Amino acid sequence: MPPVRTGDEAWQFARIVSVARVVILHGRVCADEYFSDRYPSASNSHWIPWLQKRLLIKGHDVQTPEVVRPYLVDYGGWRTEFERHLDDEPMILVGHSCGGGFLVRWLSEHPLVQVCKLVLVAPWLDPERSIPTDFFDFTFDPALPLRIEEFHLFHSSDDGESIRRSVGILLDVYPGIVQHAYDDMGHFCLSDMNTDQFPDLLRAITG
């Protein structure tokens, strides 16, 4: 049986076994859902709480930013909240839907930042420009993969057209991305997956 550690000793041990910080960024939600008490907050929806708990158990420092009024899709607001959770060391970044598109833009605009892994789940880039903001008005950094040790993309063929088009754009720009392709996961929401557990995503992060 391993020794029991208490007080300062336990704190020091925790620092030794901890691994890279993980930041998990949620997607956009509609205003009706945001203001309803029938739904959890965006950072507590779908598989995010399950994933955060599993990563905490494995020793990761896991942050799940909660964007205020994400239905407005205001890039400045998303950036402010995201940057509060950054670390000085390389990190693992996970983004779902609009959160995935945000991460691609933010990294493209910060060419000195390196990350251990970038994992995009059903990323959205609003290719139709359906939202009246400049959220996705940016230029892809073609050298982005050179700053990422592992670059993963989860997508499903039964997702919405806008997401499928976004995935196609990313594959054109970054053909070397590691794909995790499905036929029955929809937008990787709880209602599509019928579970809040996402073991494949956990393996991509920790493997």
C-alpha positions in Angstrom: 0.0 0.0 0.0 1.4 3.4 -0.9 2.2 5.8 1.9 -0.4 8.3 3.1 0.7 11.9 2.4 -0.7 14.8 4.3 -0.2 18.6 4.5 2.8 20.1 2.6 4.0 16.6 1.6 0.8 15.8 -0.2 0.8 19.2 -2.0 4.4 18.6 -3.2 3.5 15.1 -4.4 0.5 16.4 -6.3 2.8 18.9 -8.1 5.2 16.1 -9.1 2.5 13.8 -10.6 0.4 16.5 -12.3 0.7 16.7 -16.1 -0.2 19.2 -18.8 -3.0 21.7 -18.2 -6.1 20.9 -20.3 -8.5 23.7 -21.4 -11.9 22.5 -22.6 -13.9 25.2 -24.4 -17.6 24.7 -25.0 -19.6 25.7 -28.0 -22.2 28.3 -28.8 -25.7 28.1 -27.1 -28.9 29.8 -28.1 -30.2 32.6 -25.8 -33.3 30.5 -24.8 -31.1 27.8 -23.5 -28.7 30.2 -21.8 -31.4 31.9 -19.8 -33.4 28.7 -19.0 -32.9 26.9 -15.7 -33.8 23.6 -17.5 -30.3 23.4 -18.9 -26.9 23.3 -17.3 -24.3 26.0 -18.1 -22.4 25.4 -21.4 -19.2 24.3 -19.6 -21.3 21.7 -17.7 -23.1 20.3 -20.7 -22.7 17.1 -22.7 -19.5 15.2 -22.1 -17.5 18.1 -20.6 -18.0 17.3 -16.9 -17.3 13.6 -17.5 -14.1 14.4 -19.4 -13.0 16.9 -16.8 -13.4 14.4 -14.0 -11.5 11.7 -15.8 -8.6 14.0 -16.6 -8.5 15.3 -13.1 -8.1 11.7 -11.9 -5.2 11.3 -14.2 -3.4 14.3 -12.7 -4.2 17.0 -15.2 -5.0 20.6 -14.3 -8.3 20.9 -16.2 -10.0 24.2 -16.9 -13.4 24.6 -18.4 -14.0 28.3 -19.3 -17.6 29.6 -19.2 -18.1 32.3 -21.7 -20.6 35.0 -20.6 -23.5 35.3 -23.1 -22.0 32.9 -25.7 -25.1 33.3 -27.9 -23.8 36.7 -28.9 -20.7 35.1 -30.5 -18.5 38.1 -29.6 -14.9 37.2 -30.2 -13.5 39.6 -27.7 -15.6 38.1 -24.9 -14.6 34.6 -25.8 -10.9 35.6 -26.0 -11.0 37.4 -22.6 -12.5 34.3 -20.9 -10.2 31.8 -22.6 -7.0 33.7 -21.9 -7.8 33.8 -18.2 -7.1 30.1 -18.1 -3.9 29.9 -20.0 -0.6 28.5 -18.6 3.0 29.4 -19.2 3.7 25.9 -20.3 2.5 24.1 -23.4 -1.1 22.9 -22.9 -3.7 20.6 -24.4 -6.6 22.5 -25.9 -10.0 21.0 -26.6 -12.8 22.8 -28.4 -16.4 21.8 -29.2 -18.2 23.4 -32.2 -17.8 27.1 -32.0 -15.2 26.6 -29.3 -13.2 24.6 -31.8 -13.4 27.3 -34.4 -12.4 29.8 -31.8 -9.2 27.9 -30.9 -8.2 27.7 -34.6 -8.6 31.5 -34.9 -6.8 32.3 -31.6 -3.9 30.0 -32.4 -3.6 31.4 -36.0 -3.4 34.9 -34.5 -0.8 33.9 -31.9 2.0 32.4 -34.0 4.5 32.0 -31.1 2.2 29.8 -29.0 2.9 26.0 -29.0 0.6 23.4 -27.6 1.0 19.7 -26.8 -2.3 18.8 -28.4 -5.2 20.5 -30.2 -8.4 18.5 -30.3 -11.4 19.8 -32.3 -14.8 18.2 -31.8 -17.3 19.0 -34.6 -15.6 22.4 -35.1 -17.7 25.2 -36.6 -16.3 28.1 -38.7 -19.6 29.5 -39.9 -18.7 29.1 -43.6 -22.1 30.6 -44.6 -21.4 33.7 -42.4 -24.8 33.3 -40.7 -23.8 35.3 -37.6 -23.6 39.1 -37.9 -20.2 39.4 -36.2 -16.5 39.2 -37.2 -16.0 36.1 -35.1 -14.6 34.0 -38.0 -12.9 36.8 -40.0 -9.4 35.6 -39.8 -6.6 34.0 -41.9 -5.6 30.5 -41.2 -1.9 30.1 -40.1 -0.6 27.4 -42.6 2.3 26.7 -40.2 -0.1 25.9 -37.3 0.5 22.1 -37.3 4.3 22.8 -36.8 3.4 24.3 -33.4 1.2 21.3 -32.3 2.6 18.0 -31.3 -0.7 16.3 -32.0 -3.6 17.7 -34.0 -6.9 15.8 -33.8 -10.3 16.3 -35.4 -13.5 14.5 -34.4 -16.4 14.7 -36.9 -19.5 12.7 -37.9 -21.1 12.4 -41.3 -24.6 12.9 -39.8 -23.7 16.3 -38.4 -25.3 19.5 -39.8 -24.2 20.8 -43.2 -22.5 23.9 -41.8 -20.3 21.7 -39.6 -19.5 19.3 -42.4 -18.4 22.3 -44.5 -16.3 23.6 -41.7 -14.6 20.2 -41.4 -13.9 20.2 -45.1 -12.3 23.6 -44.9 -10.0 22.4 -42.1 -9.0 19.3 -43.9 -8.2 21.3 -47.0 -6.0 23.7 -45.0 -4.5 21.1 -42.6 -4.5 17.7 -44.5 -2.3 16.0 -42.0 -4.7 16.4 -39.1 -5.6 13.1 -37.3 -9.2 12.3 -38.1 -11.7 10.5 -35.9 -14.6 9.9 -38.2 -18.0 8.6 -37.2 -21.4 8.1 -38.9 -23.7 8.3 -36.0 -22.5 10.9 -33.5 -24.3 13.9 -34.9 -22.9 17.1 -33.3 -21.4 15.1 -30.4 -24.1 16.5 -28.0 -25.8 14.5 -25.3 -29.0 14.1 -27.4 -26.9 12.7 -30.3 -24.7 10.4 -28.3 -27.2 9.3 -25.7 -24.4 9.3 -23.2 -22.3 11.9 -21.4 -19.2 9.7 -21.7 -16.7 10.1 -24.5 -13.9 7.5 -24.1 -12.5 8.0 -27.6 -11.9 11.7 -26.8 -10.3 10.8 -23.5 -7.9 8.4 -25.3 -7.0 11.0 -27.9 -6.1 13.4 -25.1 -4.2 11.0 -22.8 -2.8 8.6 -25.3 
